[in-house]
Amino acid sequence: DVLPSPEGPVPAVTITEIRQYLRAQGIPFHDGYSCLHTPSLFTDSREDQPPPPAANAPYTLFIDKTTGSFLCTATLAEGTWQDFQANVELRHHGVPHPGSEELEEDTRRAREDARCIWDRALPLWDLLDEDETNKTKAMFGISLVTDATLKRFGVRYLRTAKSLVFPWFSPRDATLKGLKLLRVEKKGDAITYVEETLPRFDSYHNLFGLPLIGRRDTELVLTGWELDALALHQATGVASLALPRGATCLPPALLPYLEQFKRITLWLGEDLRSWEAAKLFARKLSLKRCSLVRPSDLQPRPLEALNQSLNITKILRAALPASHKSIVSFRQLREEVFGELVNTEQVAGVKWARFPELNKLLKGHRRGELTVFTGPTGSGKTTFISEYALDLCTQGVCTLWGSFEINNIRLAKIMLTQFAARRLEDQLELYDEWADRFEDLPLYFMTFHGQQNIKTVIDTMQHAVYMYDITHVVVDNLQFMMGHEHLSVDR
């Protein structure tokens, strides 16, 4: 995915400017947690002369306080702050809002494929016999999840692919918009779960369980996995949703759907990375309404807690408030310190899978650390760092590349070759298969090239961190970014 190019950067807008504009246009609004709420411009556009939004109309349009982009949950119209302003100007001239453009061909095809798979998949309790049902449930570790829960969430099973099928229904009209398939792979004793989505991951903006949320629900548990949402709901009856990419990212497009909740508990998984992610997401969601479940042996992920017959309600009650007061005593830090001692391996960061020697030197990739690689021209810095970044990226570390020396096409070619571990120019028939897998990595490129204004680069990085939850930034290289005349300046 390429971020907006420097020729036409997205003009930044502040929350003050947004509020001033809404007031000037006579559009009423409420201040929400991460969005401003206004009546929709789009709900009544079927009529010839739509009136300006009235104060008593339902507030179904949400404007992101950080970026200004909007989403109308009633019509699913969305766009940038500039699009919003353009639509307001159009309204005053009595021009009805044009319907959103036809769905892209890819999206349409993905939906048709999803519909075919969905029709072929069977409800788990409708399999050949009880024995097959029990074996399938045991394979996914959901023997204790009842048929009623699976039915409520609409989970099915695709026998040919040995995969569970989680539907993505539109919150507006309950049509099928996509699917996630989950299958189990065994390597020796270790079990790994493999996920696949239709449409592709970057356009898969699903909150699993959303159609089951009632308008009056004010408390929510946000999980990192569909099976956790099932376990939580079954054990406690609380509203629970699963993020589409687990603890990897929380896309801003989903924030409007989370505005109605006064209290959100984040229980994303059972390792330290999901704990770090929970702290990051809580900032996006507004700290004052968020609580976090701290992972430990007595507080594993929800499905595991259900399987171990732990008291899930008690774990939720013990969740820690995300907003810390400015002064704390050791008693409040005691559990955190113990957690760091127990999980020394995880505290060291995300280990490189292909560089054991590097793990000895750096322990792992930790957020908030700067690592500088130096070496003469042609010594392999870029080649090595792209391999190093790819290693983390395949483990779900969201990575942003700023390549100021070589262009993105060449860099992507190097990385794709390293990722496939083969010469694709000799096996072009394999290109699409590897490119599809490469496209699913949480990897983004800045479009700068050559010398740049540092402020522009930093602004782009900050935008990427908010939009894509970037936790690893690569700058290659500093000299090219700064230009040669700045070398005497303190960098």
GIDAZI-V146182 format. One record per helix or strand. SS is the DSSP state (alpha for helix, beta for strand). FROM is the first residue (numbers start at 1). TO is the last residue. Records with the same first field share a line. If there is no record, write none. Layout:
SS=FROM-TO  FROM-TO
//
This chain:
beta=2-2  29-31  35-38  61-64  70-72  78-79  122-123  156-158  163-169  176-187  190-198  207-208  219-223  240-243  263-267  290-292  296-296  299-299  320-321  350-350  365-365  399-403  443-445  472-476
alpha=6-8  15-24  81-92  105-120  124-126  130-139  147-153  201-203  210-212  226-236  252-258  272-285  287-289  302-307  312-317  330-342  344-347  356-362  381-393  408-420  424-426  428-439  454-468  478-482  484-486
//
